[in-house]
Amino acid sequence: MKKLFFVISMMLMSVSTFAQQGTTTVGAHVALLLENNKNVGIGANIGYEVIDNLRGVAEFDYYFKKDYASGWEVDLNAEYLFRLADGVVTIYPLVGVNLFGQKWEVLGVSDSDSKLGMNLGGGVEFKVLPSLAVKCEYNYKTQYNGASFLKAGVVIPF
């Protein structure tokens, strides 16, 4: 729990430190764990374009209980933005740190674990309105022998 509090505090400080410089985005998405039990989750994120084409993103996801296990993750990523078609399409690679936690409960006995690791991936955003984009993103997490995630959602810049 101390690790989670520390990571969230650092993410909030990093977002507020740059709050005067560029475009801020908020978003929500559905996440799918592609490995093991194919768990589904929901998440939200906030991003800030620190300098031209470099966005920092803080993200939280929760994975619903399935096969006696649920999970959560906190990400802090850097995304390099390639804007195509006059900014209508944006593609980006991402790299960051990730804290992933799991909780198991079987027959009233529970246990939990969390691990710090790396986050690698990429995504694409399609602007559908000046103030709305849809996105699809792939992430690979290094914890627990590695796992792949697919996320789809919306992004609102302001």
C-alpha positions as CSV (number, residue, x, y, z in Angstrom):
1,M,0.0,0.0,0.0
2,K,2.9,2.3,0.7
3,K,4.3,1.7,-2.8
4,L,0.9,2.6,-4.3
5,F,0.6,5.8,-2.3
6,F,4.2,6.8,-3.3
7,V,3.6,6.2,-7.0
8,I,0.3,8.0,-7.1
9,S,1.8,11.0,-5.2
10,M,4.7,11.2,-7.7
11,M,2.3,11.0,-10.6
12,L,0.2,13.8,-9.2
13,M,3.2,16.0,-8.5
14,S,4.6,15.5,-12.0
15,V,1.3,16.4,-13.6
16,S,0.9,19.6,-11.5
17,T,4.5,20.6,-12.0
18,F,3.9,21.1,-15.8
19,A,0.3,22.4,-15.5
20,Q,1.2,25.7,-17.2
21,Q,2.9,24.6,-20.4
22,G,0.7,22.7,-23.0
23,T,-2.3,20.7,-23.9
24,T,-3.9,18.6,-21.1
25,T,-5.9,15.5,-21.9
26,V,-8.3,13.3,-19.9
27,G,-9.6,10.0,-21.0
28,A,-11.5,6.8,-20.1
29,H,-11.0,3.4,-21.5
30,V,-11.8,-0.3,-21.4
31,A,-8.9,-2.6,-20.9
32,L,-8.4,-6.3,-21.8
33,L,-5.7,-8.5,-20.3
34,L,-4.7,-10.7,-23.2
35,E,-2.8,-13.3,-21.2
36,N,-3.9,-15.8,-18.5
37,N,-7.6,-15.4,-17.6
38,K,-8.5,-12.7,-20.3
39,N,-9.7,-10.3,-17.6
40,V,-11.6,-7.1,-18.5
41,G,-11.2,-3.7,-16.7
42,I,-11.9,0.0,-16.9
43,G,-9.5,2.9,-16.5
44,A,-8.9,6.6,-16.6
45,N,-5.9,8.8,-17.5
46,I,-4.7,12.3,-17.5
47,G,-1.9,13.5,-19.8
48,Y,0.0,16.7,-20.4
49,E,2.1,17.6,-23.4
50,V,5.3,18.7,-21.6
51,I,7.1,19.9,-24.8
52,D,6.0,19.6,-28.5
53,N,5.2,16.0,-29.3
54,L,6.1,14.6,-25.8
55,R,3.2,13.8,-23.5
56,G,3.4,12.5,-20.0
57,V,0.4,10.3,-19.0
58,A,-0.7,9.1,-15.5
59,E,-3.2,6.2,-15.6
60,F,-5.2,4.0,-13.3
61,D,-6.9,0.7,-14.3
62,Y,-9.0,-1.7,-12.3
63,Y,-9.6,-5.3,-13.5
64,F,-12.8,-7.0,-12.4
65,K,-12.8,-10.2,-10.4
66,K,-12.6,-13.3,-12.6
67,D,-11.4,-16.8,-11.7
68,Y,-11.0,-15.7,-8.1
69,A,-8.6,-12.9,-9.0
70,S,-8.9,-9.1,-9.5
71,G,-6.2,-6.6,-10.3
72,W,-5.3,-2.9,-10.6
73,E,-2.4,-0.9,-12.1
74,V,-1.0,2.5,-12.0
75,D,1.1,3.7,-14.9
76,L,3.3,6.7,-15.5
77,N,4.2,6.8,-19.2
78,A,6.0,9.0,-21.7
79,E,4.5,9.1,-25.2
80,Y,6.1,10.6,-28.3
81,L,3.4,11.8,-30.6
82,F,3.5,11.6,-34.4
83,R,0.7,13.7,-35.8
84,L,-0.5,12.6,-39.3
85,A,-3.2,13.9,-41.7
86,D,-3.2,17.4,-40.2
87,G,-3.5,16.2,-36.7
88,V,-6.5,13.9,-37.3
89,V,-4.5,10.8,-36.7
90,T,-1.8,10.5,-34.0
91,I,0.4,7.5,-33.4
92,Y,2.7,7.1,-30.5
93,P,5.2,4.7,-28.9
94,L,5.2,4.7,-25.1
95,V,7.5,3.7,-22.3
96,G,7.0,4.0,-18.6
97,V,6.9,2.5,-15.1
98,N,4.0,0.5,-13.8
99,L,2.8,-0.8,-10.5
100,F,0.6,-3.8,-11.0
101,G,-1.3,-5.5,-8.1
102,Q,-3.4,-8.6,-7.9
103,K,-5.8,-10.0,-5.2
104,W,-6.9,-13.6,-5.0
105,E,-9.7,-15.0,-2.9
106,V,-10.7,-18.6,-2.8
107,L,-13.1,-20.1,-0.3
108,G,-12.8,-17.1,2.1
109,V,-9.0,-17.1,2.0
110,S,-7.4,-14.1,0.3
111,D,-3.9,-12.9,-0.6
112,S,-2.6,-10.0,-2.6
113,D,0.6,-9.0,-4.3
114,S,2.0,-6.0,-6.2
115,K,5.1,-5.5,-8.3
116,L,6.9,-2.6,-9.9
117,G,7.9,-3.0,-13.5
118,M,8.2,-1.4,-17.0
119,N,5.5,-0.5,-19.4
120,L,6.2,-0.7,-23.2
121,G,3.7,-0.2,-26.0
122,G,2.1,2.1,-28.5
123,G,-1.2,3.5,-29.7
124,V,-3.2,5.4,-32.2
125,E,-5.7,8.2,-31.7
126,F,-8.3,9.4,-34.2
127,K,-9.8,12.9,-33.7
128,V,-13.5,12.7,-34.4
129,L,-14.3,16.2,-33.1
130,P,-12.0,19.1,-32.2
131,S,-12.5,18.2,-28.5
132,L,-12.9,14.4,-28.8
133,A,-10.7,11.6,-30.0
134,V,-11.0,7.8,-29.8
135,K,-7.9,5.7,-29.1
136,C,-6.6,2.1,-29.2
137,E,-3.4,1.2,-27.3
138,Y,-1.3,-1.9,-26.7
139,N,0.8,-2.2,-23.5
140,Y,3.3,-4.9,-22.4
141,K,4.0,-5.1,-18.7
142,T,7.1,-6.8,-17.4
143,Q,5.8,-8.0,-14.0
144,Y,4.7,-11.6,-13.4
145,N,6.7,-13.0,-16.4
146,G,5.1,-10.4,-18.7
147,A,1.6,-9.7,-19.9
148,S,-0.1,-7.9,-22.8
149,F,-3.0,-5.5,-22.5
150,L,-5.2,-3.9,-25.2
151,K,-7.0,-0.7,-24.3
152,A,-9.7,1.3,-26.2
153,G,-11.4,4.5,-25.2
154,V,-11.9,8.2,-25.6
155,V,-9.6,11.2,-25.1
156,I,-10.7,14.8,-24.4
157,P,-8.1,17.5,-24.9
158,F,-8.5,21.0,-23.3
